[in-house]
Amino acid sequence: MTSDFTPAFIDFEASSLDLIASYPIEVGICMPDGELHSWLISPHVLWQDWSESAERIHGISRETLNEEGMAVAEVAQQLNSLLPDQVFCDAWTFDSFWLHRLFRAAKAQPNFQLESISMLLNSQQVRHWSGVRQQVISDLGLPVHRAANDALILHKTWERIIFQDEAAVQ
């Protein structure tokens, strides 16, 4: 991939890390131009899973979701209206599960394909990703484990990795 392509990124926060019972509670996207969007998701009636330890990590309570969350159908519609054909994530197994769970509850289909960020990177870039990501987190000073912040961190990490590679070529 070259710098003339700028991807969109997505991140989910969830009720837990249980890949059977968990569900998405927040989704954030970073558009190719860096514009951020995020939505708290009101739990679907069938979604009962909750992890106190996950709540301590993301800081979102069930009460907050019930009071401020948007309906699953509205969140799915917003994602479909904003995202390009492909969107990238850094935890494909979890993110694809939560994306599927969101759209299934919304009785809708995503208009985009979810891909792993590793599809954008060569093996050297993959090796540098974690260290560059930690530096981006430090530089931005944003709390992690909030969906929009994490999507922005993906965007900025990708930019920095691509920029470093292009600078090394010149």
Disulfide bonds with the S-S distance in Angstrom:
none
